[in-house]
Amino acid sequence: MWPAWRNAPNRWEIDWEIRADGHPTKTEVAEALAAHRGACAYRRQITLSTAVGTIIRWAREGTVRFSV
C-alpha cells in the first residue's frame, strides 16, 4: 500500500498492490478503512485506487490495458 497527500484538494490518495488472487479489492480496502477506528472518520477525504496506482500496477505486473 502506498499513500500520498494532495495538499491542494486536501485529500489522501491510497493505492495498493493486488495479489495474484485478485485481492484486496477496492471494496475490501474501503471496508477496512471504514472499520479502522482512527481512519474511519477521514474515509470521505481518501481517494482509493488512483490513475497513478493503475500505472504502477501496470508497470509491475503488465496486466492493465489502456485504450486511447
ROLO-254772 format. One record per atom (N, C-alpha, C): chain; x, z, y; residue number from 0; atom name; residue in one letter. Coordinates in Angstrom, 2 decimals. Layout:
BEGIN
+-------+---------+---------+---------+-----+------+-----+
| chain |      px |      pz |      py |   n | atom | res |
+-------+---------+---------+---------+-----+------+-----+
|     A |       X |       Z |       Y | NUM |   CA |   A |
...
+-------+---------+---------+---------+-----+------+-----+
//
This chain:
BEGIN
+-------+---------+---------+---------+-----+------+-----+
| chain |      px |      pz |      py |   n | atom | res |
+-------+---------+---------+---------+-----+------+-----+
|     A |    0.85 |    0.00 |   -1.16 |   0 |    N |   M |
|     A |    0.00 |    0.00 |    0.00 |   0 |   CA |   M |
|     A |    0.89 |    0.00 |    1.22 |   0 |    C |   M |
|     A |    0.51 |   -0.76 |    2.22 |   1 |    N |   W |
|     A |    1.26 |   -0.75 |    3.47 |   1 |   CA |   W |
|     A |    0.29 |   -0.70 |    4.64 |   1 |    C |   W |
|     A |    0.43 |    0.33 |    5.49 |   2 |    N |   P |
|     A |   -0.41 |    0.43 |    6.67 |   2 |   CA |   P |
|     A |    0.28 |   -0.15 |    7.89 |   2 |    C |   P |
|     A |   -0.49 |   -0.52 |    8.89 |   3 |    N |   A |
|     A |    0.05 |   -0.98 |   10.17 |   3 |   CA |   A |
|     A |   -0.88 |   -0.52 |   11.27 |   3 |    C |   A |
|     A |   -0.31 |   -0.01 |   12.35 |   4 |    N |   W |
|     A |   -1.11 |    0.43 |   13.51 |   4 |   CA |   W |
|     A |   -1.15 |   -0.69 |   14.53 |   4 |    C |   W |
|     A |   -2.32 |   -1.04 |   14.97 |   5 |    N |   R |
|     A |   -2.51 |   -2.06 |   16.01 |   5 |   CA |   R |
|     A |   -2.99 |   -1.33 |   17.26 |   5 |    C |   R |
|     A |   -2.10 |   -1.19 |   18.22 |   6 |    N |   N |
|     A |   -2.38 |   -0.39 |   19.40 |   6 |   CA |   N |
|     A |   -3.48 |   -0.98 |   20.28 |   6 |    C |   N |
|     A |   -3.43 |   -2.27 |   20.54 |   7 |    N |   A |
|     A |   -4.41 |   -2.86 |   21.46 |   7 |   CA |   A |
|     A |   -5.86 |   -2.64 |   21.00 |   7 |    C |   A |
|     A |   -6.19 |   -2.96 |   19.75 |   8 |    N |   P |
|     A |   -7.58 |   -2.73 |   19.32 |   8 |   CA |   P |
|     A |   -7.82 |   -1.29 |   18.83 |   8 |    C |   P |
|     A |   -6.75 |   -0.46 |   18.86 |   9 |    N |   N |
|     A |   -6.87 |    0.95 |   18.45 |   9 |   CA |   N |
|     A |   -7.38 |    1.08 |   17.01 |   9 |    C |   N |
|     A |   -6.73 |    0.32 |   16.11 |  10 |    N |   R |
|     A |   -7.15 |    0.30 |   14.71 |  10 |   CA |   R |
|     A |   -5.95 |    0.37 |   13.77 |  10 |    C |   R |
|     A |   -6.20 |    0.88 |   12.58 |  11 |    N |   W |
|     A |   -5.24 |    0.79 |   11.48 |  11 |   CA |   W |
|     A |   -5.63 |   -0.40 |   10.63 |  11 |    C |   W |
|     A |   -4.62 |   -1.03 |   10.04 |  12 |    N |   E |
|     A |   -4.85 |   -2.09 |    9.06 |  12 |   CA |   E |
|     A |   -4.14 |   -1.66 |    7.78 |  12 |    C |   E |
|     A |   -4.83 |   -1.78 |    6.67 |  13 |    N |   I |
|     A |   -4.25 |   -1.37 |    5.39 |  13 |   CA |   I |
|     A |   -4.37 |   -2.51 |    4.39 |  13 |    C |   I |
|     A |   -3.27 |   -2.78 |    3.73 |  14 |    N |   D |
|     A |   -3.24 |   -3.75 |    2.63 |  14 |   CA |   D |
|     A |   -2.54 |   -3.12 |    1.45 |  14 |    C |   D |
|     A |   -2.63 |   -3.76 |    0.31 |  15 |    N |   W |
|     A |   -2.05 |   -3.20 |   -0.91 |  15 |   CA |   W |
|     A |   -1.79 |   -4.33 |   -1.89 |  15 |    C |   W |
|     A |   -0.95 |   -4.03 |   -2.85 |  16 |    N |   E |
|     A |   -0.70 |   -4.99 |   -3.92 |  16 |   CA |   E |
|     A |   -1.75 |   -4.81 |   -5.00 |  16 |    C |   E |
|     A |   -2.21 |   -5.93 |   -5.51 |  17 |    N |   I |
|     A |   -3.21 |   -5.90 |   -6.58 |  17 |   CA |   I |
|     A |   -2.48 |   -6.03 |   -7.90 |  17 |    C |   I |
|     A |   -2.77 |   -5.11 |   -8.82 |  18 |    N |   R |
|     A |   -2.13 |   -5.12 |  -10.14 |  18 |   CA |   R |
|     A |   -2.61 |   -6.31 |  -10.97 |  18 |    C |   R |
|     A |   -1.97 |   -6.55 |  -12.06 |  19 |    N |   A |
|     A |   -2.32 |   -7.66 |  -12.95 |  19 |   CA |   A |
|     A |   -3.76 |   -7.57 |  -13.45 |  19 |    C |   A |
|     A |   -4.29 |   -6.35 |  -13.51 |  20 |    N |   D |
|     A |   -5.67 |   -6.18 |  -13.98 |  20 |   CA |   D |
|     A |   -6.71 |   -6.39 |  -12.86 |  20 |    C |   D |
|     A |   -6.24 |   -6.78 |  -11.66 |  21 |    N |   G |
|     A |   -7.14 |   -7.08 |  -10.56 |  21 |   CA |   G |
|     A |   -7.54 |   -5.87 |   -9.71 |  21 |    C |   G |
|     A |   -6.90 |   -4.75 |   -9.94 |  22 |    N |   H |
|     A |   -7.23 |   -3.52 |   -9.22 |  22 |   CA |   H |
|     A |   -6.04 |   -3.03 |   -8.43 |  22 |    C |   H |
|     A |   -6.23 |   -2.27 |   -7.38 |  23 |    N |   P |
|     A |   -7.51 |   -1.86 |   -6.85 |  23 |   CA |   P |
|     A |   -8.16 |   -2.97 |   -6.03 |  23 |    C |   P |
|     A |   -9.47 |   -3.01 |   -6.10 |  24 |    N |   T |
|     A |  -10.23 |   -3.98 |   -5.31 |  24 |   CA |   T |
|     A |  -10.45 |   -3.42 |   -3.91 |  24 |    C |   T |
|     A |  -10.93 |   -4.26 |   -3.02 |  25 |    N |   K |
|     A |  -11.23 |   -3.81 |   -1.66 |  25 |   CA |   K |
|     A |  -12.29 |   -2.70 |   -1.69 |  25 |    C |   K |
|     A |  -13.27 |   -2.85 |   -2.56 |  26 |    N |   T |
|     A |  -14.31 |   -1.83 |   -2.70 |  26 |   CA |   T |
|     A |  -13.72 |   -0.51 |   -3.18 |  26 |    C |   T |
|     A |  -12.81 |   -0.57 |   -4.14 |  27 |    N |   E |
|     A |  -12.19 |    0.65 |   -4.65 |  27 |   CA |   E |
|     A |  -11.37 |    1.36 |   -3.57 |  27 |    C |   E |
|     A |  -10.66 |    0.59 |   -2.77 |  28 |    N |   V |
|     A |   -9.88 |    1.18 |   -1.68 |  28 |   CA |   V |
|     A |  -10.81 |    1.80 |   -0.65 |  28 |    C |   V |
|     A |  -11.89 |    1.11 |   -0.31 |  29 |    N |   A |
|     A |  -12.86 |    1.65 |    0.65 |  29 |   CA |   A |
|     A |  -13.48 |    2.95 |    0.13 |  29 |    C |   A |
|     A |  -13.79 |    2.99 |   -1.16 |  30 |    N |   E |
|     A |  -14.35 |    4.20 |   -1.76 |  30 |   CA |   E |
|     A |  -13.35 |    5.34 |   -1.74 |  30 |    C |   E |
|     A |  -12.08 |    5.04 |   -1.99 |  31 |    N |   A |
|     A |  -11.04 |    6.07 |   -1.95 |  31 |   CA |   A |
|     A |  -10.89 |    6.63 |   -0.54 |  31 |    C |   A |
|     A |  -10.94 |    5.76 |    0.47 |  32 |    N |   L |
|     A |  -10.87 |    6.23 |    1.86 |  32 |   CA |   L |
|     A |  -12.08 |    7.11 |    2.20 |  32 |    C |   L |
|     A |  -13.26 |    6.69 |    1.77 |  33 |    N |   A |
|     A |  -14.47 |    7.45 |    2.06 |  33 |   CA |   A |
|     A |  -14.43 |    8.82 |    1.39 |  33 |    C |   A |
|     A |  -13.78 |    8.92 |    0.25 |  34 |    N |   A |
|     A |  -13.71 |   10.18 |   -0.49 |  34 |   CA |   A |
|     A |  -12.57 |   11.09 |   -0.02 |  34 |    C |   A |
|     A |  -11.64 |   10.53 |    0.74 |  35 |    N |   H |
|     A |  -10.48 |   11.32 |    1.19 |  35 |   CA |   H |
|     A |  -10.88 |   12.22 |    2.35 |  35 |    C |   H |
|     A |  -10.62 |   13.51 |    2.20 |  36 |    N |   R |
|     A |  -11.04 |   14.50 |    3.19 |  36 |   CA |   R |
|     A |  -10.50 |   14.20 |    4.60 |  36 |    C |   R |
|     A |   -9.25 |   13.77 |    4.70 |  37 |    N |   G |
|     A |   -8.65 |   13.51 |    6.00 |  37 |   CA |   G |
|     A |   -8.95 |   12.13 |    6.56 |  37 |    C |   G |
|     A |   -9.04 |   11.14 |    5.69 |  38 |    N |   A |
|     A |   -9.20 |    9.76 |    6.15 |  38 |   CA |   A |
|     A |  -10.65 |    9.36 |    6.38 |  38 |    C |   A |
|     A |  -11.58 |   10.03 |    5.74 |  39 |    N |   C |
|     A |  -12.98 |    9.59 |    5.81 |  39 |   CA |   C |
|     A |  -13.52 |    9.54 |    7.23 |  39 |    C |   C |
|     A |  -13.08 |   10.42 |    8.10 |  40 |    N |   A |
|     A |  -13.57 |   10.43 |    9.47 |  40 |   CA |   A |
|     A |  -13.12 |    9.21 |   10.26 |  40 |    C |   A |
|     A |  -12.07 |    8.55 |    9.80 |  41 |    N |   Y |
|     A |  -11.50 |    7.42 |   10.52 |  41 |   CA |   Y |
|     A |  -11.74 |    6.07 |    9.84 |  41 |    C |   Y |
|     A |  -12.49 |    6.06 |    8.75 |  42 |    N |   R |
|     A |  -12.61 |    4.84 |    7.96 |  42 |   CA |   R |
|     A |  -13.19 |    3.66 |    8.73 |  42 |    C |   R |
|     A |  -13.98 |    3.92 |    9.75 |  43 |    N |   R |
|     A |  -14.53 |    2.81 |   10.55 |  43 |   CA |   R |
|     A |  -13.50 |    2.23 |   11.51 |  43 |    C |   R |
|     A |  -12.38 |    2.91 |   11.66 |  44 |    N |   Q |
|     A |  -11.29 |    2.41 |   12.51 |  44 |   CA |   Q |
|     A |  -10.20 |    1.75 |   11.67 |  44 |    C |   Q |
|     A |  -10.47 |    1.54 |   10.40 |  45 |    N |   I |
|     A |   -9.47 |    0.98 |    9.49 |  45 |   CA |   I |
|     A |   -9.96 |   -0.36 |    8.96 |  45 |    C |   I |
|     A |   -9.15 |   -1.39 |    9.15 |  46 |    N |   T |
|     A |   -9.44 |   -2.72 |    8.63 |  46 |   CA |   T |
|     A |   -8.74 |   -2.85 |    7.29 |  46 |    C |   T |
|     A |   -9.48 |   -3.24 |    6.26 |  47 |    N |   L |
|     A |   -8.91 |   -3.40 |    4.92 |  47 |   CA |   L |
|     A |   -8.70 |   -4.87 |    4.62 |  47 |    C |   L |
|     A |   -7.60 |   -5.16 |    3.91 |  48 |    N |   S |
|     A |   -7.31 |   -6.49 |    3.39 |  48 |   CA |   S |
|     A |   -7.27 |   -7.55 |    4.50 |  48 |    C |   S |
|     A |   -6.16 |   -7.60 |    5.20 |  49 |    N |   T |
|     A |   -5.99 |   -8.49 |    6.34 |  49 |   CA |   T |
|     A |   -5.37 |   -9.82 |    5.93 |  49 |    C |   T |
|     A |   -5.31 |  -10.74 |    6.87 |  50 |    N |   A |
|     A |   -4.66 |  -12.04 |    6.63 |  50 |   CA |   A |
|     A |   -3.19 |  -11.85 |    6.30 |  50 |    C |   A |
|     A |   -2.54 |  -10.91 |    6.96 |  51 |    N |   V |
|     A |   -1.12 |  -10.64 |    6.68 |  51 |   CA |   V |
|     A |   -0.95 |  -10.19 |    5.22 |  51 |    C |   V |
|     A |   -1.82 |   -9.31 |    4.76 |  52 |    N |   G |
|     A |   -1.76 |   -8.86 |    3.38 |  52 |   CA |   G |
|     A |   -1.97 |  -10.00 |    2.39 |  52 |    C |   G |
|     A |   -2.87 |  -10.91 |    2.72 |  53 |    N |   T |
|     A |   -3.10 |  -12.08 |    1.87 |  53 |   CA |   T |
|     A |   -1.84 |  -12.91 |    1.74 |  53 |    C |   T |
|     A |   -1.14 |  -13.10 |    2.85 |  54 |    N |   I |
|     A |    0.10 |  -13.88 |    2.83 |  54 |   CA |   I |
|     A |    1.18 |  -13.17 |    2.04 |  54 |    C |   I |
|     A |    1.29 |  -11.86 |    2.20 |  55 |    N |   I |
|     A |    2.29 |  -11.10 |    1.44 |  55 |   CA |   I |
|     A |    2.00 |  -11.18 |   -0.05 |  55 |    C |   I |
|     A |    0.73 |  -11.02 |   -0.44 |  56 |    N |   R |
|     A |    0.40 |  -11.13 |   -1.87 |  56 |   CA |   R |
|     A |    0.69 |  -12.53 |   -2.39 |  56 |    C |   R |
|     A |    0.38 |  -13.54 |   -1.60 |  57 |    N |   W |
|     A |    0.67 |  -14.92 |   -1.99 |  57 |   CA |   W |
|     A |    2.18 |  -15.11 |   -2.19 |  57 |    C |   W |
|     A |    2.97 |  -14.60 |   -1.27 |  58 |    N |   A |
|     A |    4.42 |  -14.77 |   -1.36 |  58 |   CA |   A |
|     A |    4.99 |  -14.04 |   -2.57 |  58 |    C |   A |
|     A |    4.44 |  -12.89 |   -2.90 |  59 |    N |   R |
|     A |    4.95 |  -12.10 |   -4.03 |  59 |   CA |   R |
|     A |    4.44 |  -12.61 |   -5.37 |  59 |    C |   R |
|     A |    3.22 |  -13.09 |   -5.40 |  60 |    N |   E |
|     A |    2.60 |  -13.46 |   -6.67 |  60 |   CA |   E |
|     A |    2.32 |  -14.95 |   -6.81 |  60 |    C |   E |
|     A |    2.19 |  -15.64 |   -5.72 |  61 |    N |   G |
|     A |    1.87 |  -17.06 |   -5.77 |  61 |   CA |   G |
|     A |    0.48 |  -17.34 |   -6.29 |  61 |    C |   G |
|     A |   -0.48 |  -16.41 |   -6.09 |  62 |    N |   T |
|     A |   -1.81 |  -16.59 |   -6.65 |  62 |   CA |   T |
|     A |   -2.87 |  -16.94 |   -5.62 |  62 |    C |   T |
|     A |   -2.56 |  -16.88 |   -4.36 |  63 |    N |   V |
|     A |   -3.56 |  -17.15 |   -3.33 |  63 |   CA |   V |
|     A |   -3.49 |  -18.64 |   -2.96 |  63 |    C |   V |
|     A |   -4.66 |  -19.26 |   -2.86 |  64 |    N |   R |
|     A |   -4.75 |  -20.66 |   -2.49 |  64 |   CA |   R |
|     A |   -5.35 |  -20.78 |   -1.09 |  64 |    C |   R |
|     A |   -4.70 |  -21.55 |   -0.25 |  65 |    N |   F |
|     A |   -5.20 |  -21.76 |    1.10 |  65 |   CA |   F |
|     A |   -5.76 |  -23.17 |    1.22 |  65 |    C |   F |
|     A |   -6.80 |  -23.32 |    2.00 |  66 |    N |   S |
|     A |   -7.32 |  -24.65 |    2.29 |  66 |   CA |   S |
|     A |   -7.27 |  -24.84 |    3.80 |  66 |    C |   S |
|     A |   -6.96 |  -26.04 |    4.20 |  67 |    N |   V |
|     A |   -6.83 |  -26.33 |    5.64 |  67 |   CA |   V |
|     A |   -7.91 |  -27.28 |    6.06 |  67 |    C |   V |
+-------+---------+---------+---------+-----+------+-----+
//
